[in-house]
Structure formats: structure tokens, C-alpha cells
Amino acid sequence: MLCVSDLAAEDDERWFVVHTLPSAELRAQENIENQNFRTFLPKKRKTIRHARRLLTTEAAFFPRYLFVTIDVGRQRWRCINSSFGVARLVMCGDEPHPVPYGVVESLMNACDEDGIFHHGLRLKAGDPVRMITGPFAEQLGTLEHLDDNDRVRVLLDLLGRKVSISTKAADVLPLRQVHRN
């Protein structure tokens, strides 16, 4: 099994999104990896109540979606669409639509070595973060403070002013610096 840190995209590769069939993320991931593509499937721990028992299992963090690295100019990426478990690649016209730089890397940075996504994992004061929900979604800021109640204070640059907001730790992702020319 690949370690999450080994999954970063290489020079000419980009991350793309694969839409899977219902509950087929793991099957799609296995079949895509068998074709020598690298994938990333962020997961979460989920508690299920069944027959008066509580079971904790792993589930896809984004149900029906996973990420794949592709060098569109060199790899035969169309075979992904016919892989077992795959509905289709997310496209823009005739080409797969790439995920913006840094998004998948930020998700990887927030996952442990088993690919389990942890809100607030590896967050510390002074780190650059991206807001992922709420009215400030997609805004970049700096983490000012964490508390024990799963709350954070983020400094955002809005309309030329520094504004401090308080939100849940689950609303922010740590940013890993990705340098692209």
C-alpha cells in the first residue's frame, strides 16, 4: 500500500477527479491503480448503528469521488472511464478537468498515514490555511489561535484589511506550499 506522502503529483502530472459508481470508490481505486495510475482517496471514520451495535468503519470523505494523477500529454487516460467502479472522469469539454494546484496536496496534508482525513490535524498557529465552508469559502488566511473546543481564529485579508474570524476547526484546511511556474 502506498503512503500518502508518496502520492504527490510529479512534474507534468496533474490531479483530476474520478466520479465513481455508488459505493464503488475502493473498487474504482484498485482498478485504476492496476492500470499504473496513482490515486488518492481521502477517507473518514464513520460510526454505523446496526442491530443495536455501534460499528466504526472507514468511508470515502467525498462519497463517489476519488483523485487520480494523469499526464494528459503522455498517458492513455481514456481507459479510466471504462474501469470497473468508475462512472467517468470529471471533464471540461474533451479533456479531463484538473483540480487547482494545492487543493489535493492540502487534503493530503490533513490526512494521516492511512489516508484518514482529520479536521484540525497538523494545524498550528501561524500556518497558512484555506477556508472550505461558510461565507468565506476558498479564502486564504493565517491561523491565529486554536482552542480545546475545536474552534480556531483565522486572520483573513478582506478588502485590504486584516479581519479576524472565529470558526470551527473543521472549516479550515492547512495549506502546503506548492510552487508552480
C-alpha atoms as a printed R data frame, in Angstrom:
    type eleno elety resid chain resno       x      y       z
1   ATOM     1    CA   MET     A     1   0.000  0.000   0.000
2   ATOM     2    CA   LEU     A     2   1.271  3.464  -0.880
3   ATOM     3    CA   CYS     A     3   1.972  6.008   1.829
4   ATOM     4    CA   VAL     A     4   0.028  9.276   1.444
5   ATOM     5    CA   SER     A     5   3.259 11.290   1.273
6   ATOM     6    CA   ASP     A     6   4.348  9.241  -1.779
7   ATOM     7    CA   LEU     A     7   1.323 10.390  -3.784
8   ATOM     8    CA   ALA     A     8   2.293 13.954  -4.670
9   ATOM     9    CA   ALA     A     9   1.932 14.715  -8.388
10  ATOM    10    CA   GLU     A    10   5.147 14.757 -10.418
11  ATOM    11    CA   ASP     A    11   6.323 17.427 -12.888
12  ATOM    12    CA   ASP     A    12   3.924 17.008 -15.842
13  ATOM    13    CA   GLU     A    13   1.166 15.289 -13.884
14  ATOM    14    CA   ARG     A    14  -1.922 16.969 -12.532
15  ATOM    15    CA   TRP     A    15  -4.633 15.774 -10.182
16  ATOM    16    CA   PHE     A    16  -8.026 15.016 -11.703
17  ATOM    17    CA   VAL     A    17 -11.343 13.863 -10.233
18  ATOM    18    CA   VAL     A    18 -12.918 10.485 -10.933
19  ATOM    19    CA   HIS     A    19 -16.671 10.119 -10.385
20  ATOM    20    CA   THR     A    20 -17.352  6.563  -9.240
21  ATOM    21    CA   LEU     A    21 -20.391  4.338  -9.146
22  ATOM    22    CA   PRO     A    22 -22.301  4.294  -5.832
23  ATOM    23    CA   SER     A    23 -20.239  2.728  -3.015
24  ATOM    24    CA   ALA     A    24 -17.532  1.711  -5.508
25  ATOM    25    CA   GLU     A    25 -14.699  4.073  -4.552
26  ATOM    26    CA   LEU     A    26 -12.357  1.296  -3.385
27  ATOM    27    CA   ARG     A    27 -13.126 -0.900  -6.395
28  ATOM    28    CA   ALA     A    28 -12.503  2.018  -8.771
29  ATOM    29    CA   GLN     A    29  -9.278  2.913  -6.953
30  ATOM    30    CA   GLU     A    30  -7.960 -0.638  -7.212
31  ATOM    31    CA   ASN     A    31  -8.802 -0.925 -10.917
32  ATOM    32    CA   ILE     A    32  -7.274  2.463 -11.760
33  ATOM    33    CA   GLU     A    33  -4.098  1.619  -9.825
34  ATOM    34    CA   ASN     A    34  -3.874 -1.699 -11.736
35  ATOM    35    CA   GLN     A    35  -3.506  0.448 -14.879
36  ATOM    36    CA   ASN     A    36  -0.434  2.195 -13.355
37  ATOM    37    CA   PHE     A    37  -2.167  5.432 -12.358
38  ATOM    38    CA   ARG     A    38  -1.669  6.879  -8.883
39  ATOM    39    CA   THR     A    39  -4.797  7.628  -6.890
40  ATOM    40    CA   PHE     A    40  -5.742  9.353  -3.664
41  ATOM    41    CA   LEU     A    41  -8.917  8.515  -1.775
42  ATOM    42    CA   PRO     A    42  -9.352 10.592   1.388
43  ATOM    43    CA   LYS     A    43 -11.343  8.669   3.978
44  ATOM    44    CA   LYS     A    44 -13.124  9.349   7.249
45  ATOM    45    CA   ARG     A    45 -14.093  7.201  10.180
46  ATOM    46    CA   LYS     A    46 -17.828  6.658  10.315
47  ATOM    47    CA   THR     A    47 -19.918  5.155  13.104
48  ATOM    48    CA   ILE     A    48 -22.792  2.933  11.988
49  ATOM    49    CA   ARG     A    49 -25.551  1.685  14.242
50  ATOM    50    CA   HIS     A    50 -26.707 -1.791  13.246
51  ATOM    51    CA   ALA     A    51 -28.648 -4.315  15.285
52  ATOM    52    CA   ARG     A    52 -28.151 -2.282  18.471
53  ATOM    53    CA   ARG     A    53 -24.394 -2.274  17.989
54  ATOM    54    CA   LEU     A    54 -22.132  0.578  17.032
55  ATOM    55    CA   LEU     A    55 -19.513 -0.195  14.410
56  ATOM    56    CA   THR     A    56 -16.785  2.203  13.316
57  ATOM    57    CA   THR     A    57 -15.740  1.833   9.690
58  ATOM    58    CA   GLU     A    58 -13.827  3.800   7.084
59  ATOM    59    CA   ALA     A    59 -15.747  5.559   4.327
60  ATOM    60    CA   ALA     A    60 -14.840  7.900   1.486
61  ATOM    61    CA   PHE     A    61 -14.628 11.514   2.650
62  ATOM    62    CA   PHE     A    62 -16.135 12.549  -0.699
63  ATOM    63    CA   PRO     A    63 -18.673  9.795  -1.494
64  ATOM    64    CA   ARG     A    64 -18.469  8.679  -5.158
65  ATOM    65    CA   TYR     A    65 -15.246 10.631  -5.850
66  ATOM    66    CA   LEU     A    66 -11.514  9.971  -5.812
67  ATOM    67    CA   PHE     A    67  -8.447 11.700  -7.247
68  ATOM    68    CA   VAL     A    68  -6.024 10.429  -9.898
69  ATOM    69    CA   THR     A    69  -2.766 11.838 -11.286
70  ATOM    70    CA   ILE     A    70  -2.530 11.963 -15.057
71  ATOM    71    CA   ASP     A    71  -0.013 13.329 -17.526
72  ATOM    72    CA   VAL     A    72  -2.595 14.141 -20.207
73  ATOM    73    CA   GLY     A    73   0.055 14.533 -22.914
74  ATOM    74    CA   ARG     A    74   1.715 11.150 -22.332
75  ATOM    75    CA   GLN     A    75  -0.712  8.759 -20.658
76  ATOM    76    CA   ARG     A    76  -3.700  6.976 -22.144
77  ATOM    77    CA   TRP     A    77  -6.196  8.404 -19.701
78  ATOM    78    CA   ARG     A    78  -9.405  7.450 -21.554
79  ATOM    79    CA   CYS     A    79  -9.144  3.889 -20.229
80  ATOM    80    CA   ILE     A    80 -10.052  5.234 -16.781
81  ATOM    81    CA   ASN     A    81 -13.624  5.839 -17.983
82  ATOM    82    CA   SER     A    82 -14.078  2.133 -18.722
83  ATOM    83    CA   SER     A    83 -12.585  0.876 -15.439
84  ATOM    84    CA   PHE     A    84 -14.805 -1.166 -13.128
85  ATOM    85    CA   GLY     A    85 -16.343  1.081 -10.479
86  ATOM    86    CA   VAL     A    86 -15.854  4.292 -12.496
87  ATOM    87    CA   ALA     A    87 -18.762  6.350 -13.796
88  ATOM    88    CA   ARG     A    88 -16.487  8.850 -15.586
89  ATOM    89    CA   LEU     A    89 -13.666 11.342 -15.256
90  ATOM    90    CA   VAL     A    90 -14.861 14.877 -14.500
91  ATOM    91    CA   MET     A    91 -14.381 16.621 -17.852
92  ATOM    92    CA   CYS     A    92 -14.226 20.105 -19.311
93  ATOM    93    CA   GLY     A    93 -15.092 19.635 -22.951
94  ATOM    94    CA   ASP     A    94 -12.957 16.831 -24.421
95  ATOM    95    CA   GLU     A    95 -10.254 16.956 -21.739
96  ATOM    96    CA   PRO     A    96 -10.282 15.952 -18.065
97  ATOM    97    CA   HIS     A    97 -10.723 18.997 -15.825
98  ATOM    98    CA   PRO     A    98  -7.705 19.415 -13.492
99  ATOM    99    CA   VAL     A    99  -8.052 20.143  -9.801
100 ATOM   100    CA   PRO     A   100  -6.494 23.537  -8.935
101 ATOM   101    CA   TYR     A   101  -2.911 23.322  -7.673
102 ATOM   102    CA   GLY     A   102  -2.640 22.842  -3.933
103 ATOM   103    CA   VAL     A   103  -6.147 21.515  -3.245
104 ATOM   104    CA   VAL     A   104  -5.320 17.792  -3.249
105 ATOM   105    CA   GLU     A   105  -1.980 18.491  -1.593
106 ATOM   106    CA   SER     A   106  -3.821 20.336   1.207
107 ATOM   107    CA   LEU     A   107  -6.156 17.370   1.630
108 ATOM   108    CA   MET     A   108  -3.153 15.028   1.795
109 ATOM   109    CA   ASN     A   109  -1.549 17.249   4.382
110 ATOM   110    CA   ALA     A   110  -4.702 16.950   6.525
111 ATOM   111    CA   CYS     A   111  -4.711 13.133   6.317
112 ATOM   112    CA   ASP     A   112  -2.811 10.683   8.464
113 ATOM   113    CA   GLU     A   113  -0.606  7.933   7.007
114 ATOM   114    CA   ASP     A   114  -3.678  5.716   6.394
115 ATOM   115    CA   GLY     A   115  -5.428  8.379   4.318
116 ATOM   116    CA   ILE     A   116  -7.918  9.236   7.098
117 ATOM   117    CA   PHE     A   117  -8.874 12.909   6.946
118 ATOM   118    CA   HIS     A   118  -8.653 14.680  10.306
119 ATOM   119    CA   HIS     A   119 -10.090 18.144  10.774
120 ATOM   120    CA   GLY     A   120  -7.533 20.275  12.513
121 ATOM   121    CA   LEU     A   121  -4.754 17.683  12.223
122 ATOM   122    CA   ARG     A   122  -1.384 19.363  11.908
123 ATOM   123    CA   LEU     A   123  -2.830 22.817  12.426
124 ATOM   124    CA   LYS     A   124  -0.733 25.250  14.412
125 ATOM   125    CA   ALA     A   125  -0.740 28.990  14.944
126 ATOM   126    CA   GLY     A   126   0.903 30.910  12.104
127 ATOM   127    CA   ASP     A   127   0.118 28.289   9.428
128 ATOM   128    CA   PRO     A   128  -1.480 29.353   6.145
129 ATOM   129    CA   VAL     A   129  -4.983 27.890   5.795
130 ATOM   130    CA   ARG     A   130  -7.840 27.766   3.269
131 ATOM   131    CA   MET     A   131 -11.447 28.231   4.382
132 ATOM   132    CA   ILE     A   132 -13.503 25.330   2.987
133 ATOM   133    CA   THR     A   133 -17.066 26.168   4.088
134 ATOM   134    CA   GLY     A   134 -19.206 29.108   5.055
135 ATOM   135    CA   PRO     A   135 -19.312 32.651   3.677
136 ATOM   136    CA   PHE     A   136 -15.512 32.813   3.402
137 ATOM   137    CA   ALA     A   137 -15.083 29.531   1.488
138 ATOM   138    CA   GLU     A   138 -11.929 29.441  -0.675
139 ATOM   139    CA   GLN     A   139 -10.421 32.448   1.148
140 ATOM   140    CA   LEU     A   140  -6.809 32.101   2.239
141 ATOM   141    CA   GLY     A   141  -5.733 33.216   5.679
142 ATOM   142    CA   THR     A   142  -3.387 32.672   8.588
143 ATOM   143    CA   LEU     A   143  -4.291 30.603  11.621
144 ATOM   144    CA   GLU     A   144  -4.045 32.810  14.717
145 ATOM   145    CA   HIS     A   145  -5.294 30.586  17.529
146 ATOM   146    CA   LEU     A   146  -6.592 27.079  18.304
147 ATOM   147    CA   ASP     A   147  -8.558 26.193  21.412
148 ATOM   148    CA   ASP     A   148  -9.597 22.951  23.082
149 ATOM   149    CA   ASN     A   149 -13.219 23.288  21.944
150 ATOM   150    CA   ASP     A   150 -12.400 22.569  18.284
151 ATOM   151    CA   ARG     A   151 -12.550 26.290  17.411
152 ATOM   152    CA   VAL     A   152  -9.954 28.358  15.547
153 ATOM   153    CA   ARG     A   153  -9.362 32.041  14.894
154 ATOM   154    CA   VAL     A   154  -8.239 32.878  11.355
155 ATOM   155    CA   LEU     A   155  -6.827 36.164  10.070
156 ATOM   156    CA   LEU     A   156  -8.207 36.910   6.591
157 ATOM   157    CA   ASP     A   157  -7.216 39.716   4.213
158 ATOM   158    CA   LEU     A   158 -10.564 41.152   3.089
159 ATOM   159    CA   LEU     A   159 -10.849 44.343   1.041
160 ATOM   160    CA   GLY     A   160  -7.338 45.389   2.013
161 ATOM   161    CA   ARG     A   161  -7.923 44.930   5.755
162 ATOM   162    CA   LYS     A   162  -6.931 42.159   8.122
163 ATOM   163    CA   VAL     A   163 -10.081 40.649   9.643
164 ATOM   164    CA   SER     A   164 -10.046 38.049  12.411
165 ATOM   165    CA   ILE     A   165 -12.859 35.481  12.368
166 ATOM   166    CA   SER     A   166 -13.685 32.615  14.703
167 ATOM   167    CA   THR     A   167 -14.907 29.327  13.228
168 ATOM   168    CA   LYS     A   168 -14.850 25.558  13.698
169 ATOM   169    CA   ALA     A   169 -11.538 23.788  13.029
170 ATOM   170    CA   ALA     A   170 -13.431 21.639  10.509
171 ATOM   171    CA   ASP     A   171 -13.953 24.753   8.354
172 ATOM   172    CA   VAL     A   172 -10.247 25.159   7.510
173 ATOM   173    CA   LEU     A   173  -7.622 23.115   5.707
174 ATOM   174    CA   PRO     A   174  -3.891 23.584   6.199
175 ATOM   175    CA   LEU     A   175  -2.135 24.772   3.051
176 ATOM   176    CA   ARG     A   176   1.009 23.079   1.905
177 ATOM   177    CA   GLN     A   177   3.132 25.411  -0.124
178 ATOM   178    CA   VAL     A   178   3.027 24.280  -3.763
179 ATOM   179    CA   HIS     A   179   5.267 26.212  -6.131
180 ATOM   180    CA   ARG     A   180   4.411 26.051  -9.844
181 ATOM   181    CA   ASN     A   181   5.716 28.198 -12.696
